[in-house]
Amino acid sequence: MVQRAEVVIIGGGIQGLSLAYHLAQRGLTDVCLLEMNTLGSGSSGKSAAVIGLGFQSDTCLPLTYASLAALLTFDEEVGASPDYVPTGSLLLARAHSVDWLCQRHVRLRAMQVESHLLQLVDVDGLTPGLNLENVVLAQYLPQEGLLDPHSIMMAYVSQARRRGVRLLEGVEATGLLIESDRVKGVTTTDGTISCEWAVNAAGARAQQVAAWAGLNLPIRIMKRHIMVTGPVATYSQPIPFTYEVDPTWYMRREGPGLLLGMGSAEIEALDERIDNEAIEQLIDHSVYRAPVLEDAGLMTCWAGLRPCTPDDDPILGPIPHLQGYLNDCGWGGHGVMNAPAAGRALAELITDGKTTEIDIRPFSGDRFAKA
């Protein structure tokens, strides 16, 4: 039983593991990470596995841009491949999303990110076989691509453990020990761990953990369904990650078949069971947008939980009334693509008292009180 650690991280998804690794890399190895189930068993393990600048808010773009740069050198730095494949991304916009798409194009070009606005006649050369009814404009981002969240997480696990970080599975955090205005420890199902820092990287349970710190975080849990098909001849060759802006629907290759995702239904309980009606909606829209899928066989499907904030940006950093507590939550399905930069930034904050590359102040939870 661990009785003391300088830093306790609550949550063993990719965000918590990235922070554990980056703390150890900076020489702080007196770290204990708590995961109530198994490492990577939450939303991180159910990700669509894409990194894309086209999906982020203006506030979050620098974070994702820094993460993409880190992933391109991940093998050299961490010693394992993230299996990054630059497939590109193709975004499809209906009339009500055209302004957003154009603004995003201008913003990315200003950041020296390659971006192209396409007429519909050009779409078929990238993702063939689409029904483009109601689609008005498309955007192509060739530098974006797919990665393997499992490989990234296991690389963080290996490197963190090698440096002495303790990663505990099957141990659930149950509360915080607080004296005056400072965190003094974390209570768990296996006893109490004294600490100077407690980090809320609890994913879909982040609201519960935040409540122990006296916070009411405005996080909604959204449920998304994903399915994988059998082989489809039209898509036997590589295609970009194809994403319809609204309604949110996406398609990419997965082995010999396709991975399809859709849905943003808010739920109250943390229920990952498959909703048959939602699967039917996913199938119906997939066949509507890509009619060649009508005869594709269904190989498997699952549901994942997305902890979303009102502005779709994460909640990062300290809170004014409780020293030693940090938020690392509200990622809304974008935790995988932002993990390298977020973990590095919070590790800097803990070890040096400030961040250098990324300004995390815009991600403070206080922004909702000021709105």
Secondary structure, 3 states (H helix, E strand, C coil): CCCECCEEEECCCHHHHHHHHHHHHCCCCCEEEEECCCCCCCHHHHCCCEECHHHCCCCCHHHHHHHHHHHHCHHHHHCCCCCCECCCEEEEEEHHHHHHHHHHHHHHHHCCCCCEEECHHHHHHCCCCCCCCCEEEEEEECCCEECCHHHHHHHHHHHHHHCCCEEEECCCEEEEEEECCEEEEEEECCEEEECCEEEECCHHHHHHHHHHCCCCCCCEEEEEEEEEECCCHHHCCCCCEEEECCCCEEEEEECCEEEEEEEEEEECCCCCCCCHHHHHHHHHHHHHHCHHHHHCCEEEEEEEEEEECCCCCCEEEEECCEEEEEEEECCCCCHHHHHHHHHHHHHHHHHHCCCCCCCCHHHCCHHHHHC
